[in-house]
Amino acid sequence: MQKTLIVLGLIILIAGLFWPVLIKFPFGKLPGDIIIEKPNFKIYIPVSTMLLFSAVISLLLWLIRKF
């Protein structure tokens, strides 16, 4: 558990340091993300973005467990 928390903390730290670069990527605007806009109403369902994040996180966790 300690190793997992340390790795998670490092991932969050790295994401924070690279945040200015990361916000330039089109995450949240991928094909497959559902955006419904009407007057006085907006709903956003990031289906593709969450699938991509899930795949990346799964890969990272697999690599951490492998080594």
Residue pairs with C-beta under 8 A, 6 or more apart in sequence:
7 64
11 60
15 22
27 49
27 52
27 53
28 44
28 46
28 49
30 46
30 48
30 49
30 52
31 48
32 47
32 48
32 51
33 44
33 45
33 46
33 47
33 48
33 49
34 43
34 44
34 45
34 46
34 47
35 42
35 43
35 44
35 45
36 42
36 43
36 44
